[in-house]
Amino acid sequence: MDEPDPEQLQFPALFSHTSTYRQAGPGFFGTDVLRGLTDGIDEFLASSDGRWSRSRSLGPAMLGCVPWFDDPVLLDCVTRCPSACVVINKQELKKRGKVGFEALKHQADCGPGFPPRAFSSLTQLASRYNGDPPVLGPSSPEPPDLRIQTFRSFGFRKTGGRPVPILHAKMFLLGELWWHDEGPLGHVEDIVGFTPKRLWLGSTNATKSSRLSLEFGVWINDRALLNQAQEFLVQILRYSESIDPADDRFVPEFVSFDYDDEAFWEYYRDLDPDPGDE
């Protein structure tokens, strides 16, 4: 029996349609659902309301996670975002050298990434790739910020055909980075923050082949869900690794600083030589 023509292996267009659920945003069903994601990102980046030109705006930003990623159109959307980080599954070794994976590695090396200061849980951390974390005392210089690359990996690497748990969530969170110069106690400080604006949830992977499958996706702007998605994505990012780490196991890159407790105790004792019972 002759093999079918690959160009004929497509579902008919009758499965594809769009919809809107209440005030949630547009939903997409059928084939090429990934186009709903990329069109939505394009619209957000090209916002015509002038939000990106406000004096304290640092521009649009993106957080995302998806199991696999090789779609060039979506890659272009991510790389055009001034601040972005997308976390994918730790890829198998056979992916090395593949065009799609090498494109992600290039962006991880050269792309702008995401500023860690936007989230408190990503501060006071060091990379284990640089050796043991420094021990900080009261006179230690301010440690440098982490570099959060545009693409990172998560979890276990599949080896020898053994199944491993994977990062299977597929979501992209768009928002705005901003800054101001007043700390929480009213003192002058350089503050960076992130406000989520729009969330994509769907079944489709970020792969070229997923455009041929029957999928769904929806844009959501519910405030409570945006905040919960942000918390989930930042936690994934906190325990992620570089895009192509040496470890096959789940060994997060970022570790907490060590603190010289005795030095801090002596420092505060010298500030108040008569602390009383406390």
C-alpha positions in Angstrom: 0.0 0.0 0.0 1.3 3.4 -1.0 2.1 5.8 1.9 -0.4 8.8 2.0 0.8 12.1 0.8 1.9 14.1 3.9 0.2 17.2 2.5 -3.1 15.3 2.7 -2.8 14.6 6.4 -4.8 17.5 7.5 -8.1 17.9 9.3 -10.9 19.7 7.4 -11.5 23.4 8.2 -15.0 22.6 9.6 -13.5 22.0 13.1 -12.0 25.5 13.3 -13.8 28.4 14.9 -13.5 31.2 17.3 -15.6 32.3 20.2 -15.8 34.6 23.2 -16.8 33.5 26.7 -18.4 36.3 28.6 -15.6 38.9 29.2 -12.8 36.4 29.2 -11.5 37.1 25.7 -11.3 35.4 22.4 -11.2 31.6 22.3 -9.9 29.4 19.4 -10.7 25.8 18.5 -9.5 23.5 15.8 -6.3 23.7 13.8 -3.6 26.4 13.8 -4.8 27.5 17.3 -1.2 28.7 17.8 -2.1 31.6 15.5 -4.5 32.9 18.1 -1.5 33.1 20.5 0.9 34.8 18.1 -1.8 37.3 16.9 -2.6 38.1 20.5 1.0 38.8 21.3 1.5 40.9 18.3 -1.6 43.0 19.3 -0.3 43.4 22.8 3.2 44.5 21.7 1.7 47.0 19.3 -0.7 48.5 21.8 -2.0 51.8 20.5 -3.1 53.2 23.9 0.3 54.7 24.5 1.0 52.6 27.6 4.6 51.8 26.6 5.5 55.5 26.3 4.4 56.4 29.8 7.3 57.8 31.8 7.6 54.9 34.3 6.8 52.1 31.9 9.6 49.7 31.0 7.6 48.2 28.3 5.8 44.9 27.6 7.0 41.7 29.3 6.2 38.0 29.0 6.4 34.9 31.2 5.6 31.5 29.8 5.9 27.8 30.1 5.3 25.1 27.5 6.6 21.5 27.1 8.2 21.9 23.7 9.1 24.8 21.5 10.2 25.0 17.9 7.7 27.3 16.1 9.5 30.1 14.3 6.6 32.5 14.3 6.1 32.2 18.1 9.9 32.5 18.5 9.8 35.8 16.7 7.0 37.0 19.0 9.1 36.1 22.1 12.2 37.7 20.8 10.4 41.0 19.9 9.2 41.3 23.5 11.7 43.6 25.4 11.6 41.3 28.5 10.7 37.7 28.3 11.4 34.3 29.8 9.8 31.0 28.6 10.5 27.8 30.4 10.4 24.5 28.6 11.0 20.8 29.5 14.7 19.8 29.8 15.2 18.5 26.3 16.7 15.1 25.4 20.2 15.0 24.2 19.1 14.1 20.7 17.7 17.6 20.4 21.2 19.1 20.4 22.1 20.3 17.0 18.5 20.5 15.8 17.7 23.9 14.2 14.8 24.6 16.5 16.6 23.9 19.7 19.8 25.7 18.6 17.6 28.8 17.9 16.4 28.7 21.6 19.9 28.3 22.8 21.0 31.3 20.7 18.3 33.5 22.2 19.1 32.2 25.7 22.7 33.4 25.2 21.9 36.7 23.3 18.4 37.7 24.2 17.5 40.4 26.8 15.9 37.9 29.2 13.8 39.0 32.2 14.8 41.3 35.1 14.7 39.2 38.4 14.1 42.3 40.5 10.5 42.3 39.3 9.8 39.5 41.8 11.0 39.3 45.4 11.3 35.5 45.2 14.0 35.9 42.5 16.2 38.2 44.6 18.9 37.2 47.1 19.8 34.3 44.9 23.0 33.1 43.2 23.7 30.6 40.4 25.2 27.3 41.5 27.1 27.3 38.1 29.4 29.9 39.6 30.4 27.8 42.6 29.3 28.0 46.2 27.1 31.1 46.9 28.9 33.9 48.7 28.5 34.4 52.5 27.1 37.8 53.1 27.9 40.0 56.0 26.8 43.5 57.0 29.7 45.1 55.1 29.4 42.9 52.0 28.8 44.7 48.7 25.4 44.3 47.1 25.5 41.0 45.1 24.9 41.2 41.4 21.5 40.4 40.0 20.9 37.0 38.4 20.7 36.8 34.6 17.3 35.3 33.7 17.7 34.1 30.1 14.9 34.3 27.5 14.6 30.5 27.4 15.2 28.1 30.3 14.6 24.5 31.1 12.8 22.6 33.9 12.6 19.2 35.4 14.3 15.9 34.4 15.9 14.9 31.1 14.5 11.7 29.6 17.3 9.2 29.1 17.3 5.5 28.1 13.6 5.6 27.3 12.6 5.8 30.9 9.5 8.0 31.4 9.9 11.1 33.6 7.5 13.7 35.0 7.3 16.7 32.7 6.3 20.3 32.7 3.0 20.0 30.8 1.4 23.4 31.5 1.0 25.6 28.5 0.5 29.2 29.3 1.8 32.7 28.4 1.4 35.7 30.6 1.7 39.1 29.1 2.1 42.2 31.3 3.9 45.5 31.8 7.2 46.2 33.6 7.4 49.5 35.5 9.7 51.3 37.9 9.6 53.9 40.6 12.1 55.4 43.0 10.3 55.0 46.4 10.9 52.0 48.6 8.3 50.4 50.9 9.4 52.6 53.8 9.4 55.8 51.8 13.2 55.9 51.2 14.7 56.4 47.7 15.2 53.1 46.0 15.2 51.8 42.4 12.0 49.6 42.3 11.0 47.4 39.4 7.7 45.6 39.2 5.4 43.6 36.9 1.7 43.9 36.4 0.0 41.0 34.6 -2.5 42.0 31.9 -3.4 39.1 29.7 -3.1 35.3 30.0 -3.1 32.6 27.3 -4.3 29.1 28.3 -4.5 26.3 25.8 -3.7 22.7 24.8 -1.3 23.5 22.0 2.4 23.1 22.2 4.7 25.8 20.8 5.7 23.6 17.9 5.2 23.8 14.2 3.5 20.4 14.1 0.9 21.5 16.7 -0.6 23.8 14.1 -2.0 20.7 12.3 -3.6 19.2 15.3 -7.0 19.9 16.8 -6.4 22.2 19.8 -8.0 25.0 21.8 -6.7 28.2 23.4 -8.2 31.2 25.1 -7.1 34.7 26.2 -8.2 35.6 29.7 -8.0 38.8 31.7 -9.6 37.7 35.0 -7.5 39.5 37.7 -7.6 36.7 40.2 -6.5 34.1 37.6 -3.8 36.4 36.3 -2.3 36.7 39.8 -2.4 32.9 40.3 -0.8 32.3 37.0 1.9 34.7 37.8 2.6 33.0 41.1 2.8 29.6 39.3 5.1 30.9 36.5 7.5 32.7 38.9 7.8 29.5 41.0 8.6 27.5 37.8 11.2 30.1 36.9 12.7 30.1 40.5 13.4 26.3 40.2 14.4 26.3 36.5 17.8 25.7 34.9 19.7 26.9 31.9 18.3 25.8 28.5 20.7 22.9 28.1 22.2 21.9 31.5 24.5 19.0 32.1 22.3 17.5 34.8 19.7 15.0 33.8 18.1 15.3 37.2 15.9 18.0 38.6 18.7 20.3 40.1 17.6 24.0 40.0 20.2 26.5 39.1 19.4 29.2 41.7 20.4 28.8 45.3 20.0 31.2 48.3 22.8 33.2 49.7 24.4 32.2 53.0 24.5 34.8 55.7 27.2 35.4 58.4 24.8 35.4 61.4 27.5 36.1 63.9 28.8 39.1 62.0 25.2 40.5 61.8 24.7 40.0 65.5 27.9 41.8 66.3 27.0 44.6 63.9 23.6 45.2 65.5 25.1 44.8 69.0 27.5 47.6 68.3 24.7 49.8 67.1 22.8 49.4 70.4 25.3 48.5 73.2 22.5 48.4 75.8 19.7 46.4 74.1 18.0 45.4 77.4 16.3 42.1 77.8 15.8 41.8 74.0 
